[in-house]
């Protein structure tokens, strides 16, 4: 089995096993699975109608702050994340790789299951496309110091109860999930 088909199988498995926290999230979960059934290349950026992406909200070890990037193309403060790559064996691998690359923080500990899904229009292709984002949470090690990557204009810790503007409703919902997961996030 190639890494691409392994990643595809993992994404389908993750989405099949994941328990959506709301009816809207359940509809998105079903939409993602239908999309993948119709598009065997749906984990790759090259899939024009839409493709799976993996993102991560990084939380500090005190579980009080989240790390956000000022996205250079969008101009808003967002969680870290991006496209799946051939070296990603699993969706969790993609989420952790993206978070590590974009934060510069080694030793992030990924919560093992996605916390929410978000579908949004993007310009990956001239005719437009959709990101079918699967969103995770990761805990940073004590004393973690982020380093800005070439994919962002800025990178900063923000208190969960004082998220910046311009912000994103997706980030606010992710922060809400973090508050509920606090007892289950391990150091």
C-alpha positions as CSV (number, residue, x, y, z in Angstrom):
1,X,0.0,0.0,0.0
2,X,1.5,3.4,-0.9
3,X,1.6,6.2,1.6
4,X,-1.0,8.1,-0.4
5,X,-3.5,5.2,-0.2
6,X,-2.5,4.7,3.4
7,X,-3.3,8.3,4.2
8,X,-6.6,8.1,2.3
9,X,-7.5,5.0,4.3
10,X,-6.6,6.7,7.5
11,X,-8.6,9.9,6.8
12,X,-11.7,7.7,5.9
13,X,-11.2,5.7,9.1
14,X,-10.7,8.9,11.3
15,X,-13.9,10.5,9.8
16,X,-15.9,7.2,10.1
17,X,-14.9,6.7,13.8
18,X,-15.1,10.4,14.9
19,X,-18.1,11.4,16.9
20,X,-19.3,14.8,15.8
21,X,-20.1,17.2,18.6
22,X,-23.2,18.7,16.9
23,X,-25.7,18.1,14.1
24,X,-23.9,20.6,11.9
25,X,-20.6,18.8,12.4
26,X,-22.2,15.5,11.7
27,X,-23.5,16.9,8.3
28,X,-19.9,18.0,7.5
29,X,-18.5,14.7,8.5
30,X,-20.9,12.9,6.1
31,X,-20.1,15.5,3.4
32,X,-16.4,14.8,3.8
33,X,-16.9,11.1,3.5
34,X,-19.1,11.4,0.4
35,X,-16.5,13.7,-1.1
36,X,-13.7,11.2,-0.5
37,X,-15.8,8.4,-1.9
38,X,-16.3,10.4,-5.1
39,X,-12.7,11.6,-5.2
40,X,-10.0,9.0,-4.3
41,X,-7.5,11.9,-4.7
42,X,-9.4,14.0,-2.1
43,X,-6.5,14.1,0.4
44,X,-4.3,16.0,-2.1
45,X,-4.2,19.7,-3.0
46,X,-4.4,18.7,-6.7
47,X,-8.1,17.6,-6.2
48,X,-9.8,20.7,-7.6
49,X,-13.3,20.4,-6.2
50,X,-11.9,20.2,-2.7
51,X,-9.3,18.4,-0.5
52,X,-8.6,17.4,3.1
53,X,-6.4,19.7,5.1
54,X,-5.2,19.3,8.7
55,X,-4.9,22.1,11.2
56,X,-4.0,22.4,14.9
57,X,-4.7,24.8,17.6
58,X,-1.6,24.8,19.8
59,X,-2.2,25.3,23.5
60,X,0.5,26.3,26.1
61,X,1.4,24.0,28.9
62,X,-0.7,26.1,31.4
63,X,-3.7,25.5,29.1
64,X,-4.4,29.3,29.2
65,X,-3.1,30.5,25.9
66,X,-3.3,29.5,22.2
67,X,-0.7,30.0,19.5
68,X,-2.0,31.8,16.4
69,X,-0.4,32.8,13.2
70,X,-1.2,36.0,11.3
71,X,-1.8,34.3,7.9
72,X,0.1,36.1,5.2
73,X,-2.5,35.5,2.5
74,X,-5.7,35.8,4.5
75,X,-4.6,38.6,6.9
76,X,-6.3,37.0,9.9
77,X,-5.2,35.2,13.1
78,X,-5.7,31.5,12.5
79,X,-4.7,28.1,13.9
80,X,-1.7,26.4,12.3
81,X,-2.2,24.0,9.5
82,X,-2.2,23.1,5.8
83,X,-2.2,20.5,3.1
84,X,-1.4,16.8,3.5
85,X,1.9,15.8,2.0
86,X,3.1,12.4,0.6
87,X,5.2,11.7,3.7
88,X,2.2,11.9,6.0
89,X,1.2,8.4,6.9
90,X,-1.9,9.6,8.9
91,X,-4.1,12.6,9.2
92,X,-2.7,13.2,12.7
93,X,0.8,13.1,11.2
94,X,-0.2,15.9,8.8
95,X,-1.7,18.0,11.6
96,X,1.4,17.5,13.8
97,X,3.9,18.2,11.0
98,X,2.1,21.4,10.0
99,X,1.9,22.6,13.6
100,X,5.6,21.9,14.2
101,X,6.7,23.5,10.9
102,X,4.6,26.6,11.4
103,X,5.3,27.1,15.1
104,X,9.0,26.0,15.3
105,X,8.1,24.1,18.5
106,X,9.4,20.6,18.8
107,X,7.7,18.1,21.2
108,X,4.1,19.1,20.6
109,X,1.6,16.5,21.9
110,X,-1.4,16.1,19.7
111,X,-4.8,15.2,21.2
112,X,-5.5,11.9,19.3
113,X,-8.8,12.8,17.8
114,X,-10.1,15.8,15.8
115,X,-12.2,18.3,17.7
116,X,-14.1,19.9,14.8
117,X,-14.4,20.2,11.0
118,X,-14.5,23.3,8.9
119,X,-15.2,23.7,5.2
120,X,-14.1,27.0,3.5
121,X,-13.5,28.3,0.0
122,X,-9.9,28.9,-1.1
123,X,-8.0,29.8,-4.2
124,X,-5.8,26.7,-4.5
125,X,-6.9,26.6,-8.1
126,X,-7.8,29.4,-10.5
127,X,-11.4,28.2,-10.5
128,X,-11.6,28.0,-6.7
129,X,-11.7,25.0,-4.4
130,X,-12.7,23.9,-0.9
131,X,-10.6,23.1,2.1
132,X,-12.1,20.3,4.0
133,X,-10.3,21.0,7.2
134,X,-10.0,18.5,10.0
135,X,-9.0,20.3,13.2
136,X,-6.9,19.0,16.1
137,X,-5.5,20.4,19.3
138,X,-1.9,20.1,20.5
139,X,-0.2,20.8,23.8
140,X,3.1,22.6,23.8
141,X,5.9,21.6,26.1
142,X,6.7,23.8,29.1
143,X,8.6,27.0,28.1
144,X,7.9,26.5,24.4
145,X,9.1,29.5,22.3
146,X,7.6,29.8,18.9
147,X,9.5,30.8,15.8
148,X,7.8,32.6,12.8
149,X,7.9,30.5,9.6
150,X,7.8,31.9,6.1
151,X,4.1,31.1,5.9
152,X,3.0,33.7,8.4
153,X,3.4,37.5,9.1
154,X,3.4,37.0,12.8
155,X,3.0,34.3,15.4
156,X,1.9,34.9,19.0
157,X,0.4,33.4,22.2
158,X,-3.1,34.8,23.0
159,X,-5.2,34.2,26.1
160,X,-8.1,31.9,25.2
161,X,-10.5,34.4,26.6
162,X,-9.0,37.4,24.7
163,X,-8.5,36.2,21.1
164,X,-7.3,38.9,18.6
165,X,-9.1,40.8,15.8
166,X,-9.2,40.2,13.0
167,X,-9.9,36.7,14.2
168,X,-11.9,33.8,12.9
169,X,-15.0,32.2,14.3
170,X,-13.4,28.8,13.7
171,X,-10.6,29.7,16.1
172,X,-13.1,30.8,18.7
173,X,-14.9,27.5,18.4
174,X,-11.6,25.6,18.7
175,X,-10.8,27.5,21.8
176,X,-14.1,26.5,23.2
177,X,-13.3,22.9,22.5
178,X,-10.0,23.3,24.3
179,X,-11.7,24.5,27.4
180,X,-13.8,21.3,27.4
181,X,-10.8,19.1,26.7
182,X,-8.6,20.7,29.4
183,X,-8.9,17.7,31.8
184,X,-8.0,15.2,29.0
185,X,-5.0,17.1,27.5
186,X,-2.0,15.4,29.1
187,X,1.4,17.0,29.7
